Amino acid sequence: MSDCDFGLIGLAVMGENLALNVESRGFKVAVNNRTNSVVDDFMAGRAKGKQFVGCHTVEELVKNLKRPRKVMMLIKAGPAVDAVIEQLVPLLDEGDIIIDGGNTYYADTERRTKYVEEKGLLFCGTGVSGGEEGALKGPSMMPGGSPDSWEHVQPIFQAIAAKVGPNNDIPCCEWVGPRGAGHYVKMVHNGIEYGDMQLICEAYSMMKEGLGLSNDELYDVFAEWNKGELDSYLIEITRDIFSVKDDDGSHLVDKVLDRAGAKGTGKWMSQLALDLGVPSTLVTEAVYARGLSSFKDQRVRASKVLTGPEPKYSGDKKEFVEQIRQALYASKIVSYAQGFVQLQAAAKEHDWPLNYGDCALLWRGGCIIRAVFLDTIKEAFDKDPNLENLLLAPYFQKAIDGAQDAWRHVVSQAAVLGIPVPAFATALAYYDGYRRADLPANLLQAQRDYFGAHTFERTDKPRGEMFHAEWLQERKEPV
């Protein structure tokens, strides 16, 4: 009986929770998993008595769906997605929609959209953020792909998405753009998430090592920070972490090994920034910081040999905590500014008509980087859709002006104390580079022309005219 509104393939935690979310909004859901026992356990457990149809095959799932059929995959990104698409294509009819909700590389979505459309079907590559809790209670959703798919998936997606606004009625889900645009925006979200997490860790390190704050004191600091400009999900969970005790009564965070994992989306953003020629330095430093953390055994050996200063700050404790907060806020502004600059460059490269205010709104609720701060970003782009860089928006100009003395003090003191703050430092270096009309790249271009005849432009000639100098012949002879 073809009466299900939605089909979902993949019943790991994210898939199971998203299916429950969809059903809770009044939709009937057909579910399938590669392992039949997973379907059976779900139907006998959390799905019992609800509007679900458990399907042991993809064919069975398709037969249970209303047309146009909407089939969402929440499976591991990569070859498995292509394999399921190959299973689905011969079973579906013109106008049916295949949805990929995994952490997929945007270029794969570009390719799959074209392939599925050639088969007479529609494809919707959808970034989903918010983890297990978001999937169940309301994620941030970033759909892209075949534009004609949006009218069909919109009612379901906007029903299950997180809601924000004064009346809690604005869904954190809006059409992003064609082909791989949705997954690209999700990737940038994850890259900003890398930067946010690294910045918070550096603030923690400065307060723990530089000021000797206890976990209880750190809890109080993050609780206070979460009431102001830094109010966000990541600050909130960081606060909570400092309150959790192990079985023996000691703080659990101190027993967590300092070796960070990564799933690759931060690396993708950094690599693509290099391809586009945009300086997304903060996510790159965050990726490198995770890489350095993975050298745990080497670092332990090095710690017994290499020397540095005693990391103890001698100034006013309370004042320095406030300066760290301001440094964190200023660096966070730079992180988001870089993310949106990369989105703008990618949109130009791929001809995606992105709405940057909407992108900020998509991240306002449900996702990992959700923060009050994003409302201000949306306002900035709503006021000027062609804003070159968030740093130029009046609100953020003023915020940086107010924070930069503290920011510079924190970065300089970190160097004096020997506490690594690569994300704070690269954010400040980007700001100082971006605010200068002149950079030392004139010397770099002269070097390139000297050894490789790469040519250069001149400040006293029209842009675009290239010149070459005979540096070797014209140089002063060395004594």
Sequence and secondary structure as in RCSB ss.txt:
>XXXX:A:sequence
MSDCDFGLIGLAVMGENLALNVESRGFKVAVNNRTNSVVDDFMAGRAKGKQFVGCHTVEELVKNLKRPRKVMMLI
KAGPAVDAVIEQLVPLLDEGDIIIDGGNTYYADTERRTKYVEEKGLLFCGTGVSGGEEGALKGPSMMPGGSPDSW
EHVQPIFQAIAAKVGPNNDIPCCEWVGPRGAGHYVKMVHNGIEYGDMQLICEAYSMMKEGLGLSNDELYDVFAEW
NKGELDSYLIEITRDIFSVKDDDGSHLVDKVLDRAGAKGTGKWMSQLALDLGVPSTLVTEAVYARGLSSFKDQRV
RASKVLTGPEPKYSGDKKEFVEQIRQALYASKIVSYAQGFVQLQAAAKEHDWPLNYGDCALLWRGGCIIRAVFLD
TIKEAFDKDPNLENLLLAPYFQKAIDGAQDAWRHVVSQAAVLGIPVPAFATALAYYDGYRRADLPANLLQAQRDY
FGAHTFERTDKPRGEMFHAEWLQERKEPV
>XXXX:A:secstr
   BSEEEE  SHHHHHHHHHHHHTT  EEEE SSHHHHHHHHHTTTTTSSEEEESSHHHHHHTB SS EEEE S
 SSHHHHHHHHHHGGG  TT EEEE S   HHHHHHHHHHHHHTT EEEEEEEESHHHHHHH  EEEEEE GGGH
HHHHHHHHHHS EETTTT EESB   EETTHHHHHHHHHHHHHHHHHHHHHHHHHIIIIIS   HHHHHHHHHHH
TTTTT BHHHHHHHHHTT B TTSSBGGGGS S     SHHHHHHHHHHHHT   HHHHHHHHHHHHHT HHHHH
HHHTT         S HHHHHHHHHHHHHHHHHHHHHHHHHHHHHHHHHHT    HHHHHHHTSSSSTT BTHHH
HHHHHHHH TT S GGGSHHHHHHHHHHHHHHHHHHHHHHHHT   HHHHHHHHHHHHHT S  THHHHHHHHHH
HH   B  TTS TT  B   HHHHS    
